[in-house]
Amino acid sequence: MAETTNLSEQLKELGGDVHASLEEVSVPMYVLDRKGRIRWLNDSARALLPEATGKNFTDVLAPDQIHPAKRHFALRMLNREAFDDHETVLRTSDGGRHGVEISSVPLRKGHRIVGVFGVMKSRRPAVDRHQEDAPAPALTARQHEVLRLLGAGLNTRQMADQMGLSTETVRNHVRAVLAGLGARSRLEAVLLAHRQGLLEWPGETAD
């Protein structure tokens, strides 16, 4: 069978439900349409922004963030600004402020941008006092290497070839990484690692 890297073809072949999987990921994700309306939030995003689905994205921003965010979004819809990471501040339900870093990509239909898919990385994690001092997961050097390769998008065979290990050994390391991060999938492990500062977002450089 000829190998294909086309995502839609792979999903059709597998019968996979990406929507259900994204709902379970514990990192906030969203979809905006061309008008800036919030069309979809996963469970984690709905916990952060209750009753936001259907509203304009500016409705959930702190007042001082609305003007720069509208300009940023308009330029993106015109394909005049790169889809890179940026920071903004959400308005919480109690009137407070919650800083987030946004990593987003365009949603296209042919050559036309029809919306935005994004992931929110909290700059002020909503944790209790006991969680604030919790140490980062105690991963071994080898597990950190596996995590880095997962973040780069490598599959089990590619990681095994690069690390000079058997595929079963790599799978064992991956299982250990998932357990250490409390993740249920490789995708969730990568997103949690970004959230905890164990991996850099694309384009980030260490201080």
BELCORRA-V864440 format. One record per backbone hydrogen bond with DSSP energy under -0.5 kcal/mol. NH is the residue of the N-H (numbers start at 0). CO is the residue of the C=O. If there is no record, write none. Layout:
nh:NH co:CO
nh:NH co:CO
//
This chain:
nh:9 co:5
nh:10 co:6
nh:11 co:7
nh:12 co:8
nh:13 co:9
nh:14 co:10
nh:15 co:10
nh:17 co:15
nh:20 co:16
nh:21 co:17
nh:22 co:18
nh:23 co:19
nh:24 co:20
nh:29 co:117
nh:30 co:39
nh:31 co:115
nh:32 co:36
nh:33 co:113
nh:35 co:32
nh:37 co:54
nh:38 co:30
nh:38 co:36
nh:39 co:30
nh:41 co:28
nh:42 co:22
nh:43 co:24
nh:45 co:41
nh:46 co:42
nh:47 co:43
nh:48 co:44
nh:51 co:48
nh:53 co:37
nh:54 co:51
nh:56 co:35
nh:58 co:55
nh:59 co:56
nh:60 co:57
nh:61 co:88
nh:64 co:61
nh:65 co:61
nh:65 co:62
nh:68 co:64
nh:69 co:65
nh:70 co:66
nh:71 co:67
nh:72 co:68
nh:73 co:69
nh:74 co:70
nh:75 co:71
nh:76 co:72
nh:77 co:73
nh:78 co:75
nh:79 co:74
nh:80 co:74
nh:83 co:81
nh:85 co:101
nh:87 co:99
nh:89 co:97
nh:90 co:59
nh:91 co:89
nh:91 co:95
nh:94 co:91
nh:97 co:89
nh:99 co:87
nh:100 co:120
nh:101 co:85
nh:102 co:118
nh:103 co:101
nh:104 co:116
nh:106 co:114
nh:107 co:105
nh:108 co:111
nh:111 co:108
nh:113 co:106
nh:113 co:111
nh:114 co:106
nh:115 co:31
nh:116 co:104
nh:117 co:29
nh:118 co:102
nh:119 co:27
nh:120 co:100
nh:120 co:118
nh:121 co:119
nh:122 co:98
nh:123 co:98
nh:126 co:124
nh:131 co:127
nh:132 co:128
nh:133 co:130
nh:138 co:136
nh:143 co:139
nh:144 co:140
nh:145 co:141
nh:146 co:142
nh:147 co:143
nh:148 co:144
nh:149 co:145
nh:150 co:146
nh:151 co:147
nh:152 co:149
nh:153 co:148
nh:158 co:154
nh:159 co:155
nh:160 co:156
nh:161 co:157
nh:162 co:158
nh:163 co:159
nh:164 co:159
nh:169 co:165
nh:170 co:166
nh:171 co:167
nh:172 co:168
nh:173 co:169
nh:174 co:170
nh:175 co:171
nh:176 co:172
nh:177 co:173
nh:178 co:174
nh:179 co:175
nh:180 co:176
nh:181 co:177
nh:182 co:177
nh:188 co:184
nh:189 co:185
nh:190 co:186
nh:191 co:187
nh:192 co:188
nh:193 co:189
nh:194 co:190
nh:195 co:191
nh:196 co:193
nh:197 co:192
nh:198 co:192
nh:203 co:200
//
